[in-house]
């Protein structure tokens, strides 16, 4: 089994990566690598009980009628492919998941958290934002949180490595591994602090997430709010700016070869 390599870099400016000549929205790819988009808001809880909230939100979200509960204290198992290990994680609070019938979109709700998940590669952001706005306004009216702590936008991507293509052909940022390693198949996990460009701190995670026979790479991005988000309008404005920043991060992290792989539209 090859030795694991973990590389963590901090405060790496964007200009260290090869920037894309033109930043293109993800909707311009016929074969985007997105597995999931996540928009979450962390709050200080208000007076409403979670069970009361569940009943009220079920009436407000008829298209998300499949409801499941994650109980407080539940242990979840997370498979970390990049590190070839299984990690346990304690769920600290009860949470409800409201699934759409096709299991491609869902809301997650606890007294301290609201999340909108989109598991569809297309059509993307233009549908996720209205979904988020509707769900977040309902969450505020029902649970009445006292204040917002932070908001986070995450994009989870999985990029397969075609035959004859090296990982350096696809990504502009890649860790330096020992010369005797097969770089395109070496397990590693790299975290890069991409700085704060107005929407808040940004992180890029690049990791090996496949096998020797099926090399695949995780390119996960996150933008977190740093400013006060006291109103729904402030949250929505931040979300739009965070998405613009996310697109910029993604485009600066991939090469023209990757754009060909994702079938960039003209």
N, C-alpha and C positions, 0 to 999 in steps of 0.2 A: 504494500500500500504506500503511495507516495506521501512524503512529509507534507503536513499542512503548512501553508504560508499565510500569515495574516499581516496585512500592511495597513497602517493607519496614517493618513496624512492630514495635517491641520493647516488651515489658512492658506490653501493653495488657490491663488487668484485665477480667474477665468482665462487670463491671457496666457497662462502656462499651457492650456489646452489649445489645440488647433481650432479656432472658431469657425463656425459655419459661415459661408459667404452671405447667405440669406437665411434668416430664421423663418421656418415654415411651420404652420400649425399642423398638428398631428392628423387632422382630418384630410390632409393632402397625401396620405399614404394609403394605398389599397390594401397593404398587408401590415398594419401597425403591430408592434410587439406588445401592446398593452394587455396585461392580464386583469388589472383592476385599478379603478380610481376610487379614492377615499377622501371625503370631506368630513372633518370632525370638529366639533366645538366642545370644549371642556368648560364647565360652569360650576359655580358655587350653588348647591341645591336650594330650592325653595320649599314651600310647605306641602306640596302635593305628594301623596304616597305613590309608589310605583304601580301598585295594583289599580288604583283609581286612574292613573295615567294610561295604563294599558287598555282599560275599558273605553276611555274617551278617545284615544288615538285609533283604536280599532274601528270606531264609527267614522272617524275623519279620513281614514286610509282604506277604503273598501277595495282598492286595487292591490293592497298588501295584506291579504287576509290570512296568510299562513304565518302564524305567530308561534315562536318557540322561546322558552325561557332558559337563560343561563343563571343558575342559582348562585347566590353569594357563597364564596368559599370553594367553588368548583375548581378542580385542577384540570387545566388544559394541556395537551401535549402538542408541541410545536416541532416539526421536522425541519432542522436547519441543514439544508442540502449542501450549502457552501462549506460547512464545517463538518459534514458527515456525522451528525449527531442528532439525538432527540433531546429536547429541552422541555422541562415541565414549567408551567407558569400558573400562579395562583390567581384566580379571578376574585378580586377584592370586593366586588359589589354585584348585586343582582342586575340583570339586563334582559331586555326583551328584543328579539329580532323579528321584524315584520317583513316577510318575504313576498315579493311579487310572484305570481303563479309560475312564471318561467324560470324562477330562481336566478335571474340575471341582475336584479336590483333589489336592494333592501334598505330599510331604516333600522338603526340600532339605537335603543333608548335605555338610559338609566337615569337616576336622579342627578348624576354628575356629568352626563355625556350624551351628546346627540351626534349620530353618524349617518351619512348617506353613502352607500356603497354602490358602485356601478361595475359590473363584471363583463360589460360588453365592449369590444374593441371599437365598434361603430354604433351609432353616429357620434357619440362622445360628449364633449363638454357642453355643446349647445342644448343637449337634453338633460345632462346631469345638473346644471345650474338651476333650471326651473324646478326640478325635482327637489333639490336641496332647499331652495327658497320656501317652497310649499311646506315641506316637512319641518323646517326650522321654525317657521312662524307658528305652526301648530304646537310644536314642542314648547315654545315660549308661553303660549297662551294656556296650555294645560299644566305644565310643571312649574311655571312661574319662578325660574331660577333668579337668585339675587343679583348675580353678576357673571360676566364672562371672564374666564381665566386666560384662555388662549384658543386659537383655531389652527388647524393643521390640514394641509393638502398633501396627499401622497399619490404618486403614480408608481405602480408596480409593473415592470416589464420583464419579459423572458425572451431572450434572443438565442435561437439555435445557430450552431456553427455549421454552415454547409461544407461539403467535401471540397478540399482544395483551398479553403479560405482560412486564414489565421485570425486569431482574436485581435491582433494588432491591426488587421485590415478593417476592423469594424469600429473600434473605440479609440478615441483620441487620448484617453487617460488609461494607463495600464501599469501595474506594479512591475518593478524590476525583480525578476526571479533568477535563481542560479542558472548558469548557462547550460548545465547538463539536463535541465528539465524540459519536457515538452510543454511549452508555454500555453498552447491552445487547450491543454487538458489538465493543467495543474490546478489543484484546489487552492483557492485563496479567497480572502475577503478584504476589500479595500474601502475605507470610509474617507471621503474627502469633504472638508468644510468648504463650501462654495461661497461663503461670505453673506453679507446682508445688503441686498440691492433695493431696499425700500419696502418690500413686502414682508421682510423678516429673514431670520437665519435660514440658510438652505444647506441641505446635505445631499451628497450623491453616494450611493452604495453600489459598488460593482463587485460581483462575486461569482465564482464558479458554482453552478447549480445543476449540473448534469452528471453524466457518467462518461467513461472512456468511449463507449459505443455511441453515446448520444450527448455530445458536449453542448451544454446550454449555459447561458449567462444571465444572471439577474442584474438588471440596471434599474435600481429603485431610487426614487427621488422624493424629497420632502421639503416643503416650505412651511415655516411656522411663523405665526404672527408675533410681533413684538409690541405693537401699539395697542392702546386701549380700544376695545370694540364694544362700546356701550349700547349701541342700537343695532337692530337687524340690518339697517341700511349700511352701517359701518362694516358689518360682517360680510355683506354681499359685495361691497366695494373692495374689501380686502381679498375676497375669493377671486374676483376677476383679475386683480393685480398679481395674485399668487399663481394663477394659471398662466398668465403671460410670462412670469418668471420661470415657471416650470417648462414651458415650451423653449425658452431661451437656454435653460440648462440642458435639456434633452438634445437640442440641436448642436450645442457646443461639445457634446460628449460622443457624437457619432461621426463617422467619416462619409465621404461620397459613396464608398463601397456599400456601407450600411444602408444608405438611402436607396441604392439600387435594389438591395435585398428587400427593403420594405415597400418597393414599387412606388416611388415618389410620383405624384401626379403632376402634370404640367399645368 
